[in-house]
Amino acid sequence: MMQNDTIVALATPSGSGAIAVIRLSGKAAITIADKQFRSVKNHKSLSDQKTHTIHLGHIVDKEKTLDEVLVSIFKNPNSYTGENVVEISCHGSSYIQQEIIQLFLRNGCRMANAGEFTLRAFLNGKLDLSQAEAVADLISSDNEASHQIAMQQMRGGFSSEIAKLREELLNFASLIELELDFAEEDVEFADRTQFKALIERINFVLKRLIDSFAVGNVIKNGIPVAIVGEPNVGKSTLLNALLNEDRAIVSEIAGTTRDTIEDEISIGGIGFRFIDTAGIRDTKDVVESIGIKKTFEKIEQSQVTIYLFDAQKNIDNLEAVRIEIEKIRNKYPQKPLLVIANKIDTLEDIQLANINKIIVDVLFLSAKTGFGVEQLTNSLLNLINTGALRNNETIVTNSRHYDALLKASEEIQKVRHGLETGLSGDLLAIDIRQALYHFGEITGEITNDDLLGNIFANFCIGK
């Protein structure tokens, strides 16, 4: 990857639209753009214009005018990448976009690789690695919670927490390394009592961050919720009520849903991915049997299971329903299960009271009328620990960060054990160096080309 090249790419989604933005970055970005730009107001070159200014004019290819555009200039180091950056706002025709990009490719630019603008921002010290990764998370965020986490990380909340721990640990590491130079004098520069307190504090923070990944990962990717039950109890109707659209097929024929149907909505700012499954029952229909097998696979994959039953149909058979519910609870004891009695709009109060007696913690619902849907959504939110999110605490969502935190925690445990057993300074220093290494992996103080390639390959081309 040539860092000295000037790169170009479409920064907005491909396809036709009202406008498109084409981005250039590199030492020669302004010079190259200037050659193809004709200002409407004056003939002053773009290089002589002030940074962070916008100019109206035309992009021209020799004597041919390609489009009327607005050109924004950002001079180094005060730009996103830390280099000279030019952003050209042109009309959104796919033809115009390609003509302008091809023009710049012929005049000294090369096409940007995936994530290369953000990679340059990292290499030029505008972002650390965890902040750079948050850019991709911010672009892909599709609900309030994932957006909030990405913004907090991009602003450096996670980075600053890790950097502070790393700096304190590095200070003690320096003192212990200094002790090694005076080994014959048998002196201690690092106060072991203070060092123990620091290790305990680091251990506490690491545990909190590691534990937060369980919440952060599902928030980032959407929380899968499997809706299960016998055929024709209203699973598809419930899905439609939750999604507020006719996403699933609804009919009176039992076994209509022969495959799983998935869709996602945001509830209280958190993404839930609802999976409507084939009904669970004994059947000789080969196709439906495959659907039922998939149902159990989806329960395995889900974070939460909703068991739905037809209250009207089963009012005289509630014991059998209770047994089915217990089977699911016993098979998946760690998985939250919400039990819902559907079609309660057809029942009387005495019948509802009887359901409450036999089936514990049941929610009443009429998917057809929408009664009980709000209570269901509140129950789903209560299952997710969002306290940290509400308090704006750091939540880990990145599996690479999680892995590095686990490894750092393992090394910190070794340091703590070494302090408790009076381990010599040279052996303590080895474990401290390893912990520092894993902290550095998160923020990018320690990187390699393969790691950077893997991270930025997941970005879109224009970012």
GUVEX-782757 format. One record per residue (C-alpha): y, x, z. Coordinates in steps of 0.02 Angstrom, whole numbers, plus 50000, padded with zeros to 5 digits. Layout:
BEGIN
     py     px     pz
      Y      X      Z
...
//
This chain:
BEGIN
     py     px     pz
  50000  50000  50000
  50164  50079  49942
  50294  50052  50078
  50433  50117  49965
  50402  49987  49830
  50517  49838  49808
  50412  49680  49819
  50440  49505  49755
  50356  49337  49787
  50385  49151  49791
  50430  49108  49972
  50413  48919  49952
  50253  48822  49909
  50198  48837  49728
  50225  48689  49612
  50376  48589  49559
  50509  48535  49683
  50696  48515  49705
  50721  48701  49740
  50617  48858  49758
  50655  49021  49848
  50605  49189  49776
  50611  49335  49897
  50633  49522  49862
  50619  49660  49991
  50636  49848  49977
  50761  49988  49959
  50805  49936  49780
  50800  49747  49808
  50988  49720  49796
  51008  49843  49650
  50869  49760  49550
  50935  49584  49584
  51111  49640  49538
  51056  49691  49362
  50993  49515  49325
  51132  49419  49413
  51298  49359  49342
  51419  49293  49471
  51519  49135  49433
  51671  49186  49537
  51691  49375  49518
  51609  49528  49443
  51590  49623  49606
  51413  49694  49618
  51294  49625  49748
  51281  49799  49824
  51467  49793  49865
  51455  49621  49948
  51441  49600  50136
  51271  49570  50216
  51222  49391  50258
  51325  49317  50116
  51279  49191  49981
  51335  49201  49799
  51333  49073  49659
  51289  49132  49485
  51156  49144  49350
  50996  49243  49330
  50996  49314  49154
  50866  49401  49048
  50973  49503  48927
  51074  49367  48840
  50962  49223  48898
  51014  49123  49051
  50861  49073  49153
  50943  48969  49290
  51096  48939  49399
  51054  49005  49571
  51116  49048  49745
  51081  49227  49797
  51075  49273  49982
  51094  49455  50032
  51027  49536  50191
  51059  49722  50205
  50949  49838  50308
  50918  49848  50451
  50983  49671  50484
  50851  49575  50389
  50681  49497  50422
  50587  49649  50355
  50713  49780  50412
  50740  49824  50228
  50863  49761  50097
  50813  49580  50064
  50871  49461  49928
  50826  49276  49925
  50857  49180  49765
  50869  48990  49778
  50831  48923  49604
  50783  48753  49534
  50605  48705  49577
  50530  48704  49403
  50367  48803  49398
  50423  48874  49231
  50588  48938  49304
  50500  49012  49455
  50379  49111  49348
  50512  49167  49223
  50620  49239  49363
  50473  49323  49452
  50410  49398  49288
  50587  49460  49251
  50592  49556  49415
  50415  49623  49390
  50473  49696  49224
  50625  49775  49308
  50555  49876  49451
  50471  49755  49574
  50289  49730  49608
  50204  49572  49670
  50194  49562  49860
  50025  49561  49944
  49977  49425  50067
  50086  49440  50222
  50172  49598  50159
  50348  49541  50208
  50291  49514  50388
  50189  49675  50384
  50348  49769  50337
  50440  49682  50478
  50305  49748  50597
  50305  49924  50524
  50495  49930  50534
  50497  49876  50716
  50570  49702  50690
  50416  49618  50766
  50269  49681  50867
  50094  49636  50809
  50068  49483  50919
  50238  49414  50863
  50190  49445  50681
  50028  49348  50706
  50128  49207  50785
  50224  49189  50621
  50062  49136  50535
  50022  49018  50679
  50196  48942  50668
  50176  48910  50481
  50007  48825  50507
  50057  48726  50663
  50035  48540  50634
  50072  48468  50806
  50200  48492  50945
  50085  48591  51061
  50030  48720  50932
  50210  48736  50873
  50272  48765  51051
  50141  48899  51084
  50179  48989  50920
  50366  48985  50954
  50343  49054  51130
  50235  49195  51063
  50351  49233  50917
  50497  49249  51037
  50397  49382  51127
  50341  49289  51284
  50162  49353  51273
  50216  49526  51211
  50340  49553  51352
  50210  49504  51483
  50084  49628  51411
  50216  49763  51384
  50274  49752  51565
  50096  49772  51631
  50065  49916  51511
  50226  50006  51562
  50186  49993  51749
  50008  50053  51719
  50071  50193  51608
  50189  50254  51746
  50045  50268  51870
  49935  50346  51736
  50068  50481  51710
  50069  50520  51896
  49880  50531  51903
  49879  50643  51749
  50009  50752  51838
  49892  50767  51988
  49763  50845  51872
  49884  50987  51836
  49895  51023  52022
  49710  50999  52061
  49699  51161  52159
  49841  51108  52274
  49751  50943  52313
  49909  50835  52308
  49932  50651  52266
  50084  50596  52167
  50021  50418  52140
  50029  50312  52297
  49854  50237  52305
  49911  50086  52407
  50043  50040  52278
  49919  50075  52140
  49791  49955  52216
  49925  49819  52227
  49970  49848  52044
  49787  49837  51991
  49767  49673  52087
  49923  49602  52003
  49863  49657  51831
  49692  49582  51866
  49773  49416  51916
  49880  49407  51759
  49733  49455  51646
  49624  49320  51723
  49759  49189  51696
  49783  49241  51514
  49596  49246  51481
  49569  49075  51560
  49712  49003  51456
  49615  49039  51295
  49497  48893  51329
  49647  48775  51316
  49745  48874  51187
  49602  48887  51062
  49570  48699  51055
  49757  48660  51049
  49779  48779  50903
  49631  48713  50804
  49634  48530  50858
  49520  48454  50989
  49363  48381  50908
  49314  48211  50976
  49149  48132  50921
  49143  47941  50920
  48961  47886  50942
  48864  47728  50978
  48746  47602  50899
  48781  47544  50721
  48916  47413  50694
  48996  47422  50866
  49169  47459  50795
  49175  47649  50783
  49259  47644  50613
  49378  47507  50672
  49425  47614  50823
  49454  47764  50710
  49568  47660  50600
  49661  47594  50754
  49688  47771  50818
  49743  47835  50648
  49840  47676  50610
  49765  47669  50435
  49607  47611  50346
  49525  47783  50340
  49347  47726  50375
  49242  47591  50290
  49231  47434  50398
  49099  47301  50363
  48978  47183  50449
  48829  47279  50381
  48746  47389  50513
  48735  47572  50462
  48883  47568  50343
  48941  47741  50399
  48804  47855  50336
  48900  48017  50352
  49031  48085  50471
  49214  48047  50436
  49348  48160  50509
  49535  48143  50529
  49666  48214  50645
  49813  48139  50738
  49936  48204  50866
  49933  48124  51038
  50066  48181  51161
  50100  48331  51049
  49917  48388  51047
  49806  48377  50893
  49644  48278  50910
  49516  48281  50770
  49417  48117  50778
  49244  48117  50702
  49170  47946  50663
  48982  47969  50655
  48834  47870  50592
  48765  47747  50723
  48625  47803  50839
  48470  47695  50819
  48289  47701  50763
  48283  47683  50575
  48165  47711  50428
  48309  47732  50305
  48302  47915  50252
  48489  47927  50212
  48540  47845  50377
  48419  47959  50472
  48509  48111  50402
  48674  48033  50460
  48605  48009  50636
  48546  48190  50640
  48723  48242  50593
  48789  48134  50735
  48700  48242  50865
  48761  48398  50776
  48940  48333  50789
  48918  48297  50975
  48865  48480  50996
  49023  48537  50904
  49144  48419  50991
  49247  48453  51147
  49245  48269  51199
  49126  48126  51162
  49173  47942  51155
  49026  47822  51178
  49070  47651  51109
  48967  47494  51135
  48985  47312  51083
  49027  47220  51245
  48995  47048  51170
  48826  47092  51094
  48763  47187  51247
  48830  47076  51387
  48651  47027  51432
  48580  47200  51396
  48698  47313  51497
  48557  47407  51585
  48494  47473  51417
  48671  47529  51375
  48684  47618  51542
  48520  47710  51507
  48585  47768  51336
  48743  47832  51418
  48644  47927  51549
  48540  48008  51411
  48697  48079  51330
  48767  48133  51500
  48604  48223  51543
  48593  48306  51371
  48774  48366  51377
  48817  48379  51563
  48968  48493  51536
  49047  48388  51399
  49177  48256  51447
  49115  48080  51402
  49225  47926  51387
  49130  47761  51390
  49214  47616  51302
  49167  47432  51298
  49232  47367  51131
  49265  47188  51072
  49317  47130  51246
  49437  47004  51169
  49285  46887  51154
  49235  46896  51339
  49290  46809  51498
  49349  46895  51658
  49184  46866  51749
  49091  46953  51609
  49209  47101  51614
  49184  47115  51802
  48995  47121  51773
  49015  47265  51650
  49117  47358  51781
  48977  47339  51908
  48840  47410  51798
  48931  47543  51698
  49036  47670  51793
  49211  47720  51734
  49208  47608  51581
  49365  47581  51477
  49397  47409  51400
  49452  47400  51221
  49478  47285  51075
  49487  47399  50923
  49523  47246  50817
  49680  47193  50913
  49729  47366  50977
  49711  47320  51161
  49661  47472  51264
  49701  47602  51130
  49848  47669  51233
  49738  47685  51388
  49610  47780  51283
  49741  47902  51217
  49805  47931  51395
  49626  47965  51453
  49604  48092  51313
  49764  48182  51364
  49709  48186  51546
  49552  48281  51493
  49657  48423  51424
  49741  48542  51546
  49918  48546  51478
  50003  48597  51640
  50028  48775  51577
  50102  48707  51416
  50225  48594  51507
  50278  48739  51618
  50304  48851  51465
  50175  48976  51528
  50095  49100  51409
  49941  49026  51326
  49824  49136  51224
  49767  49059  51059
  49719  49213  50959
  49536  49269  50968
  49586  49450  50935
  49703  49448  51085
  49568  49364  51189
  49442  49500  51145
  49567  49638  51188
  49610  49554  51354
  49425  49544  51400
  49403  49730  51363
  49561  49774  51460
  49500  49670  51606
  49333  49762  51604
  49423  49930  51615
  49538  49868  51754
  49383  49817  51854
  49320  49995  51834
  49487  50064  51896
  49484  49946  52045
  49306  49998  52088
  49356  50180  52070
  49501  50158  52192
  49387  50071  52318
  49256  50209  52309
  49378  50355  52307
  49341  50408  52128
  49423  50570  52075
  49586  50565  51978
  49512  50634  51816
  49382  50494  51807
  49512  50362  51855
  49622  50426  51714
  49485  50394  51585
  49470  50209  51632
  49660  50189  51640
  49677  50263  51465
  49550  50138  51399
  49643  49991  51480
  49806  50054  51405
  49721  50067  51235
  49669  49883  51238
  49843  49828  51294
  49914  49929  51149
  49796  49843  51027
  49877  49675  51064
  50058  49723  51032
  50022  49851  50896
  50063  50015  50984
  49885  50059  50930
  49830  50002  50757
  49731  50055  50606
  49740  50008  50423
  49582  49900  50430
  49651  49798  50575
  49818  49770  50488
  49730  49726  50326
  49624  49594  50413
  49771  49516  50505
  49894  49505  50361
  49765  49454  50230
  49768  49281  50312
  49955  49258  50277
  50026  49169  50126
  50092  49283  49989
  50278  49245  50016
  50274  49282  50202
//
